[in-house]
Amino acid sequence: MASTVRAGLIGCGSLSLIGILPQLAEPDAKERLELVAVCDVNETRARETAERFGIPDAYADAQELIDREDIDLVLVITPIEYHYPLAMDALRAGKHVYVQKTMATTYAEAKEMVDTARERGLTLVAAPGQMLAPAMSAMKELVDSGALGDIYWAWGSTGGWYHDEPTRRGEGALGAVDPSWYYRAAGGPLRDVTVYMLHSLTGVLGPAQRVTAMSGIRNPVRQWRDKTIPVEVDDNSVLLLDFGGATYAMAGGHASRTGQLVQWGAMGIYGSGGAIETLEIEPLSGHPTRLSISADKGAAERAGLALMEDGTYATTTWLPYVTETHARIPEPHVYADILHAVDCIERGEAPLVSGEHGAHVVEIIEKGYLAARTGVAQELESRF
C-alpha cells in the first residue's frame, strides 16, 4: 500500500456533493487520503463531480472502480439499499470499506459484511461514528464509572426528517438530485436519522437485548418539484429498548419538525444518582456540545467536560481530525469517520466505528419494524 491511502467513492449524491467531497478536497485530507476515482449510476453526475473536485477518473459502473488494483479503500455513499451488494463486492475484491449509515437493510446482510471483513483481514468502518464525539465518550465514562448511579432510563430523538438540500433545488446533474430513495422501503427515518441516536444510546449504554415499537406512515405522499412520490416506508416510529436489569431507552424517528426542548439529536440519561441532558447540538455534526449534568462531584471534569459559569458543562475538544476549517464544512462527522478508517487501515487496528456496532443497530431497526407489525417484543441476538 502507498503511504497515502488511495480511495474510490461510489455515490455522488447530496451527501457526497455537500459534505464528503468538499471535506476530502482540503489539503490536510489529501495528505492522508488520495481520492482517485468516483462512480455514480448517473454517468453525467459522476463525470461532472470528478471535474468539480479534481478527481482523475469517473465511472458509471461500480465494478470497474472496485476492480482497480490501485484502490485500497472503497467509500460506499449510495442509497441504503445498495450498501450491502457494493460493500460485499469491494470486500470480496480485497478492499477495505467505509459504508454510510445504515450499513445494510437486514441483520443477515450486515453480519455477512462483518464476517467477510474479519475472514479477509480487512477494515470495515460502518457509519455513524457517534462514539468518536467528545460528548458521547464523556457520557459513556460517566455511565461506566457509576457517577450517575444505577441507570434507569434514557431517551433520544431525531425528528425533522425531510430532504430539501441545495442539491435538490438547482438544475443539472449536480443541482437536481432526486430524493425519492428516502421514501422507498429501504429508506425512512429509522435507517436515515434514528440510526444516529441508536448508535449513541447503545454506544453509551451497551448492546440492547430486546426491542418493541410503534411505527406507521403519517404522510403517504411526498412532493419533489413536479414529481409525486409515494411513501413506502414508515415516517413516524418510536422504539423502546430493553438493556437488561430493568434499564430502558426510548428512541424516535419522525418526519415532524423539531423544537427548542427536543432538538434533533437531543438525548437524556437518568440514573439513581444523577442525570445527563443535552442542551445544545452542533448543527453541522449533530453532536452535543453543552450538557446539563448532575453527578458525583468532579465526575464531569474527569470525563473531559468543562464547567461553565451557568453551571452547565461543555466539551473542550472537537471531533478527531476536524480542524476549524473542517468544522465549517457540512458533515464534519463523516470526515472524522473516514479518517478514522484511514488510521485503522494504516495501523492495523480494529475500528471503534465498527461493523459489529453497525450490525447491532441494523438488527434493532429490522426487529423494531417486526415488533411494530406483530405487537410482540423481539429478542436481539447481536452484540458488539
GUKE-9900 format. One record per residue (C-alpha): residue number from 1; residue in one letter; z, y, x. Coordinates in nm, 3 decimals. Example, Ala and Ser with C-alpha at 12.3 -4.5 7.8 and 13.67 -1.06 7.14 Angstrom:
2
SITE   n res       Z       Y       X
SITE   1   A   0.780  -0.450   1.230
SITE   2   S   0.714  -0.106   1.367
REM end
This chain:
384
SITE   n res       Z       Y       X
SITE   1   M   0.000   0.000   0.000
SITE   2   A  -0.078   0.352   0.121
SITE   3   S   0.206   0.593   0.200
SITE   4   T   0.133   0.771  -0.128
SITE   5   V   0.133   0.554  -0.440
SITE   6   R  -0.214   0.558  -0.593
SITE   7   A  -0.231   0.553  -0.971
SITE   8   G  -0.469   0.533  -1.262
SITE   9   L  -0.386   0.680  -1.602
SITE  10   I  -0.505   0.524  -1.928
SITE  11   G  -0.496   0.754  -2.232
SITE  12   C  -0.598   1.121  -2.218
SITE  13   G  -0.441   1.230  -2.547
SITE  14   S  -0.191   1.507  -2.622
SITE  15   L   0.097   1.379  -2.408
SITE  16   S  -0.123   1.348  -2.102
SITE  17   L  -0.301   1.680  -2.154
SITE  18   I   0.006   1.888  -2.239
SITE  19   G   0.265   1.735  -2.008
SITE  20   I   0.186   1.446  -1.777
SITE  21   L  -0.130   1.571  -1.608
SITE  22   P  -0.001   1.928  -1.553
SITE  23   Q   0.317   1.777  -1.404
SITE  24   L   0.126   1.543  -1.174
SITE  25   A  -0.106   1.827  -1.064
SITE  26   E   0.182   2.008  -0.892
SITE  27   P   0.173   1.991  -0.509
SITE  28   D   0.507   1.813  -0.473
SITE  29   A   0.395   1.548  -0.723
SITE  30   K   0.074   1.490  -0.529
SITE  31   E   0.280   1.419  -0.217
SITE  32   R   0.433   1.121  -0.398
SITE  33   L   0.160   1.008  -0.637
SITE  34   E  -0.217   1.029  -0.597
SITE  35   L  -0.393   1.009  -0.933
SITE  36   V  -0.735   0.864  -0.852
SITE  37   A  -0.873   0.786  -1.199
SITE  38   V  -0.824   0.843  -1.571
SITE  39   C  -0.950   0.648  -1.869
SITE  40   D  -0.993   0.717  -2.240
SITE  41   V  -1.193   0.539  -2.509
SITE  42   N  -1.344   0.880  -2.578
SITE  43   E  -1.571   0.898  -2.275
SITE  44   T  -1.622   1.272  -2.307
SITE  45   R  -1.248   1.330  -2.315
SITE  46   A  -1.200   1.112  -2.007
SITE  47   R  -1.471   1.299  -1.816
SITE  48   E  -1.353   1.646  -1.919
SITE  49   T  -0.991   1.554  -1.839
SITE  50   A  -1.090   1.443  -1.489
SITE  51   E  -1.283   1.766  -1.438
SITE  52   R  -0.998   1.987  -1.563
SITE  53   F  -0.736   1.826  -1.339
SITE  54   G  -0.949   1.749  -1.034
SITE  55   I  -0.927   1.370  -1.065
SITE  56   P  -1.205   1.183  -0.881
SITE  57   D  -1.307   0.921  -1.139
SITE  58   A  -1.314   0.878  -1.516
SITE  59   Y  -1.371   0.565  -1.726
SITE  60   A  -1.416   0.470  -2.090
SITE  61   D  -1.335   0.104  -2.014
SITE  62   A  -0.971   0.046  -1.913
SITE  63   Q  -1.052  -0.282  -1.740
SITE  64   E  -1.273  -0.101  -1.491
SITE  65   L  -0.981   0.119  -1.391
SITE  66   I  -0.737  -0.175  -1.376
SITE  67   D  -0.975  -0.377  -1.159
SITE  68   R  -0.987  -0.115  -0.883
SITE  69   E  -0.833  -0.254  -0.566
SITE  70   D  -0.708   0.088  -0.452
SITE  71   I  -0.479   0.141  -0.752
SITE  72   D  -0.112   0.044  -0.713
SITE  73   L   0.031   0.177  -1.040
SITE  74   V  -0.117   0.193  -1.390
SITE  75   L   0.019   0.457  -1.629
SITE  76   V  -0.023   0.342  -1.991
SITE  77   I  -0.019   0.657  -2.209
SITE  78   T  -0.209   0.532  -2.515
SITE  79   P  -0.111   0.491  -2.880
SITE  80   I   0.171   0.236  -2.906
SITE  81   E  -0.041  -0.047  -3.047
SITE  82   Y  -0.236  -0.064  -2.719
SITE  83   H   0.063  -0.063  -2.481
SITE  84   Y   0.108  -0.439  -2.472
SITE  85   P  -0.253  -0.552  -2.408
SITE  86   L  -0.320  -0.284  -2.148
SITE  87   A   0.012  -0.332  -1.967
SITE  88   M  -0.040  -0.708  -1.962
SITE  89   D  -0.392  -0.668  -1.823
SITE  90   A  -0.252  -0.447  -1.548
SITE  91   L   0.038  -0.681  -1.466
SITE  92   R  -0.193  -0.982  -1.453
SITE  93   A  -0.412  -0.785  -1.211
SITE  94   G  -0.109  -0.738  -0.983
SITE  95   K  -0.048  -0.371  -1.066
SITE  96   H   0.285  -0.202  -1.117
SITE  97   V   0.313  -0.047  -1.464
SITE  98   Y   0.466   0.259  -1.621
SITE  99   V   0.439   0.231  -2.000
SITE 100   Q   0.511   0.503  -2.251
SITE 101   K   0.751   0.452  -2.543
SITE 102   T   0.786   0.230  -2.721
SITE 103   M   0.670  -0.030  -2.474
SITE 104   A   0.538  -0.269  -2.745
SITE 105   T   0.541  -0.323  -3.120
SITE 106   T   0.729  -0.656  -3.114
SITE 107   Y   1.008  -0.801  -2.905
SITE 108   A   0.792  -1.104  -2.820
SITE 109   E   0.533  -0.871  -2.665
SITE 110   A   0.795  -0.670  -2.477
SITE 111   K   0.963  -0.985  -2.344
SITE 112   E   0.632  -1.119  -2.219
SITE 113   M   0.575  -0.794  -2.030
SITE 114   V   0.921  -0.816  -1.873
SITE 115   D   0.884  -1.183  -1.783
SITE 116   T   0.537  -1.131  -1.632
SITE 117   A   0.653  -0.840  -1.416
SITE 118   R   0.954  -1.039  -1.295
SITE 119   E   0.748  -1.351  -1.218
SITE 120   R   0.494  -1.149  -1.018
SITE 121   G   0.744  -0.928  -0.839
SITE 122   L   0.605  -0.611  -0.995
SITE 123   T   0.777  -0.291  -1.105
SITE 124   L   0.778  -0.230  -1.480
SITE 125   V   0.919   0.104  -1.595
SITE 126   A   0.941   0.143  -1.973
SITE 127   A   0.999   0.491  -2.114
SITE 128   P   1.202   0.679  -2.212
SITE 129   G   1.435   0.718  -1.916
SITE 130   Q   1.722   0.872  -2.109
SITE 131   M   1.983   0.745  -1.865
SITE 132   L   1.830   0.947  -1.582
SITE 133   A   1.959   1.261  -1.756
SITE 134   P   2.288   1.403  -1.619
SITE 135   A   2.441   1.441  -1.966
SITE 136   M   2.369   1.078  -2.050
SITE 137   S   2.518   0.944  -1.727
SITE 138   A   2.823   1.166  -1.782
SITE 139   M   2.869   1.032  -2.135
SITE 140   K   2.842   0.677  -2.008
SITE 141   E   3.103   0.743  -1.738
SITE 142   L   3.341   0.893  -1.996
SITE 143   V   3.299   0.589  -2.222
SITE 144   D   3.321   0.331  -1.942
SITE 145   S   3.628   0.493  -1.785
SITE 146   G   3.819   0.481  -2.112
SITE 147   A   3.853   0.860  -2.124
SITE 148   L   3.771   0.852  -2.498
SITE 149   G   3.996   0.555  -2.570
SITE 150   D   3.853   0.277  -2.786
SITE 151   I   3.509   0.377  -2.918
SITE 152   Y   3.494   0.361  -3.296
SITE 153   W   3.152   0.501  -3.383
SITE 154   A   2.859   0.713  -3.274
SITE 155   W   2.553   0.876  -3.427
SITE 156   G   2.222   1.023  -3.322
SITE 157   S   1.927   1.184  -3.496
SITE 158   T   1.562   1.258  -3.425
SITE 159   G   1.424   1.445  -3.723
SITE 160   G   1.130   1.681  -3.714
SITE 161   W   0.864   1.411  -3.681
SITE 162   Y   0.534   1.595  -3.708
SITE 163   H   0.244   1.645  -3.470
SITE 164   D   0.092   1.991  -3.454
SITE 165   E   0.045   2.022  -3.080
SITE 166   P  -0.206   2.278  -2.940
SITE 167   T  -0.438   1.988  -2.853
SITE 168   R  -0.492   1.935  -3.228
SITE 169   R  -0.575   2.295  -3.320
SITE 170   G  -0.871   2.367  -3.095
SITE 171   E  -1.223   2.238  -3.063
SITE 172   G  -1.398   1.982  -2.847
SITE 173   A  -1.274   1.663  -2.685
SITE 174   L  -0.963   1.825  -2.534
SITE 175   G  -0.881   2.055  -2.825
SITE 176   A  -0.918   1.838  -3.133
SITE 177   V  -0.715   1.523  -3.061
SITE 178   D  -0.680   1.324  -3.384
SITE 179   P  -0.315   1.237  -3.466
SITE 180   S  -0.397   0.957  -3.713
SITE 181   W  -0.248   0.681  -3.499
SITE 182   Y   0.105   0.815  -3.556
SITE 183   Y   0.075   0.721  -3.923
SITE 184   R  -0.065   0.372  -3.873
SITE 185   A   0.156   0.062  -3.896
SITE 186   A   0.230   0.065  -3.522
SITE 187   G   0.339   0.431  -3.523
SITE 188   G   0.614   0.604  -3.719
SITE 189   P   0.933   0.793  -3.632
SITE 190   L   1.132   0.488  -3.521
SITE 191   R   0.884   0.397  -3.248
SITE 192   D   0.780   0.752  -3.164
SITE 193   V   1.106   0.951  -3.162
SITE 194   T   1.408   0.744  -3.269
SITE 195   V   1.334   0.535  -2.961
SITE 196   Y   1.488   0.817  -2.755
SITE 197   M   1.813   0.801  -2.948
SITE 198   L   1.823   0.421  -2.939
SITE 199   H   1.784   0.431  -2.560
SITE 200   S   2.062   0.691  -2.542
SITE 201   L   2.307   0.508  -2.767
SITE 202   T   2.252   0.169  -2.607
SITE 203   G   2.242   0.324  -2.260
SITE 204   V   2.586   0.477  -2.315
SITE 205   L   2.749   0.207  -2.532
SITE 206   G   2.566  -0.102  -2.406
SITE 207   P   2.345  -0.351  -2.592
SITE 208   A   2.377  -0.372  -2.970
SITE 209   Q   2.447  -0.710  -3.131
SITE 210   R   2.330  -0.656  -3.490
SITE 211   V   2.122  -0.409  -3.689
SITE 212   T   2.084  -0.325  -4.056
SITE 213   A   1.884  -0.044  -4.208
SITE 214   M   1.737   0.154  -4.493
SITE 215   S   1.378   0.265  -4.448
SITE 216   G   1.086   0.385  -4.654
SITE 217   I   0.787   0.616  -4.695
SITE 218   R   0.879   0.959  -4.833
SITE 219   N   0.538   1.122  -4.784
SITE 220   P   0.249   0.877  -4.838
SITE 221   V  -0.030   1.111  -4.724
SITE 222   R  -0.082   1.340  -4.426
SITE 223   Q  -0.349   1.601  -4.370
SITE 224   W  -0.516   1.697  -4.042
SITE 225   R  -0.784   1.960  -4.081
SITE 226   D  -1.016   1.823  -4.349
SITE 227   K  -0.905   1.466  -4.295
SITE 228   T  -0.666   1.290  -4.534
SITE 229   I  -0.455   1.028  -4.353
SITE 230   P  -0.277   0.752  -4.549
SITE 231   V   0.073   0.688  -4.413
SITE 232   E   0.109   0.315  -4.343
SITE 233   V   0.450   0.327  -4.173
SITE 234   D   0.795   0.433  -4.290
SITE 235   D   0.862   0.801  -4.223
SITE 236   N   1.233   0.803  -4.315
SITE 237   S   1.471   0.548  -4.160
SITE 238   V   1.842   0.509  -4.096
SITE 239   L   1.966   0.226  -3.869
SITE 240   L   2.323   0.100  -3.844
SITE 241   L   2.403  -0.074  -3.515
SITE 242   D   2.691  -0.312  -3.451
SITE 243   F   2.804  -0.321  -3.088
SITE 244   G   3.075  -0.579  -3.147
SITE 245   G   3.450  -0.526  -3.163
SITE 246   A   3.411  -0.304  -3.470
SITE 247   T   3.215  -0.037  -3.279
SITE 248   Y   2.923   0.103  -3.479
SITE 249   A   2.649   0.362  -3.444
SITE 250   M   2.402   0.524  -3.678
SITE 251   A   2.056   0.639  -3.570
SITE 252   G   1.799   0.819  -3.781
SITE 253   G   1.429   0.889  -3.759
SITE 254   H   1.280   1.126  -4.014
SITE 255   A   0.980   1.343  -4.091
SITE 256   S   1.220   1.611  -4.218
SITE 257   R   1.290   1.934  -4.035
SITE 258   T   1.598   1.965  -3.817
SITE 259   G   1.871   2.231  -3.835
SITE 260   Q   2.139   2.405  -3.632
SITE 261   L   2.409   2.145  -3.696
SITE 262   V   2.184   1.845  -3.635
SITE 263   Q   1.921   1.933  -3.378
SITE 264   W   1.651   1.698  -3.258
SITE 265   G   1.822   1.463  -3.015
SITE 266   A   2.176   1.556  -3.120
SITE 267   M   2.442   1.288  -3.096
SITE 268   G   2.815   1.227  -3.113
SITE 269   I   3.055   0.960  -2.984
SITE 270   Y   3.406   0.919  -3.125
SITE 271   G   3.697   0.718  -2.986
SITE 272   S   4.068   0.676  -3.043
SITE 273   G   4.147   0.920  -2.763
SITE 274   G   3.860   1.166  -2.759
SITE 275   A   3.509   1.257  -2.866
SITE 276   I   3.177   1.393  -2.737
SITE 277   E   2.935   1.605  -2.938
SITE 278   T   2.614   1.762  -2.813
SITE 279   L   2.587   2.137  -2.873
SITE 280   E   2.263   2.236  -2.702
SITE 281   I   1.947   2.034  -2.640
SITE 282   E   1.697   2.147  -2.376
SITE 283   P   1.373   2.178  -2.578
SITE 284   L   1.114   2.056  -2.326
SITE 285   S   1.306   1.741  -2.229
SITE 286   G   1.511   1.673  -2.543
SITE 287   H   1.822   1.608  -2.330
SITE 288   P   2.165   1.760  -2.397
SITE 289   T   2.278   2.039  -2.163
SITE 290   R   2.600   2.162  -2.329
SITE 291   L   2.865   1.942  -2.488
SITE 292   S   3.196   1.959  -2.671
SITE 293   I   3.435   1.709  -2.513
SITE 294   S   3.791   1.611  -2.593
SITE 295   A   3.909   1.356  -2.339
SITE 296   D   4.164   1.285  -2.069
SITE 297   K   4.233   1.595  -1.860
SITE 298   G   3.978   1.631  -1.581
SITE 299   A   3.765   1.340  -1.703
SITE 300   A   3.463   1.555  -1.790
SITE 301   E   3.469   1.722  -1.448
SITE 302   R   3.493   1.385  -1.277
SITE 303   A   3.186   1.281  -1.474
SITE 304   G   2.992   1.571  -1.323
SITE 305   L   3.021   1.830  -1.601
SITE 306   A   3.137   2.190  -1.559
SITE 307   L   3.397   2.356  -1.782
SITE 308   M   3.264   2.681  -1.932
SITE 309   E   3.464   2.990  -2.033
SITE 310   D   3.437   2.898  -2.402
SITE 311   G   3.590   2.554  -2.345
SITE 312   T   3.263   2.362  -2.370
SITE 313   Y   3.105   2.162  -2.088
SITE 314   A   2.762   2.198  -1.926
SITE 315   T   2.552   1.985  -1.698
SITE 316   T   2.542   2.108  -1.339
SITE 317   T   2.222   1.937  -1.228
SITE 318   W   1.880   1.883  -1.380
SITE 319   L   1.678   1.565  -1.407
SITE 320   P   1.597   1.393  -1.077
SITE 321   Y   1.268   1.506  -0.923
SITE 322   V   1.247   1.805  -1.160
SITE 323   T   1.233   2.144  -0.987
SITE 324   E   1.231   2.483  -1.161
SITE 325   T   0.853   2.464  -1.167
SITE 326   H   0.850   2.124  -1.334
SITE 327   A   1.121   2.233  -1.577
SITE 328   R   0.884   2.499  -1.714
SITE 329   I   0.608   2.244  -1.785
SITE 330   P   0.631   2.033  -2.102
SITE 331   E   0.756   1.674  -2.074
SITE 332   P   0.960   1.703  -1.753
SITE 333   H   1.149   1.386  -1.854
SITE 334   V   0.822   1.190  -1.845
SITE 335   Y   0.754   1.325  -1.497
SITE 336   A   1.102   1.209  -1.392
SITE 337   D   1.032   0.863  -1.535
SITE 338   I   0.705   0.834  -1.342
SITE 339   L   0.859   0.950  -1.013
SITE 340   H   1.140   0.701  -1.074
SITE 341   A   0.871   0.431  -1.092
SITE 342   V   0.725   0.556  -0.763
SITE 343   D   1.066   0.536  -0.595
SITE 344   C   1.125   0.184  -0.725
SITE 345   I   0.784   0.071  -0.600
SITE 346   E   0.835   0.220  -0.255
SITE 347   R   1.194   0.097  -0.216
SITE 348   G   1.155  -0.239  -0.386
SITE 349   E   1.441  -0.154  -0.621
SITE 350   A   1.494  -0.257  -0.981
SITE 351   P   1.441   0.041  -1.214
SITE 352   L   1.718   0.198  -1.418
SITE 353   V   1.445   0.275  -1.672
SITE 354   S   1.391  -0.095  -1.713
SITE 355   G   1.164  -0.315  -1.919
SITE 356   E   1.471  -0.511  -2.028
SITE 357   H   1.625  -0.197  -2.182
SITE 358   G   1.294  -0.104  -2.343
SITE 359   A   1.257  -0.455  -2.487
SITE 360   H   1.607  -0.436  -2.637
SITE 361   V   1.514  -0.116  -2.820
SITE 362   V   1.188  -0.271  -2.940
SITE 363   E   1.389  -0.558  -3.089
SITE 364   I   1.625  -0.314  -3.262
SITE 365   I   1.329  -0.136  -3.425
SITE 366   E   1.148  -0.456  -3.521
SITE 367   K   1.458  -0.613  -3.674
SITE 368   G   1.563  -0.283  -3.827
SITE 369   Y   1.245  -0.286  -4.033
SITE 370   L   1.312  -0.650  -4.122
SITE 371   A   1.668  -0.568  -4.228
SITE 372   A   1.543  -0.283  -4.448
SITE 373   R   1.289  -0.511  -4.619
SITE 374   T   1.527  -0.802  -4.676
SITE 375   G   1.863  -0.630  -4.718
SITE 376   V   2.007  -0.870  -4.459
SITE 377   A   2.164  -0.761  -4.129
SITE 378   Q   1.977  -0.906  -3.830
SITE 379   E   2.125  -1.053  -3.513
SITE 380   L   1.983  -0.926  -3.186
SITE 381   E   1.913  -1.172  -2.904
SITE 382   S   1.813  -0.935  -2.626
SITE 383   R   2.045  -0.784  -2.366
SITE 384   F   1.987  -0.570  -2.058
REM end
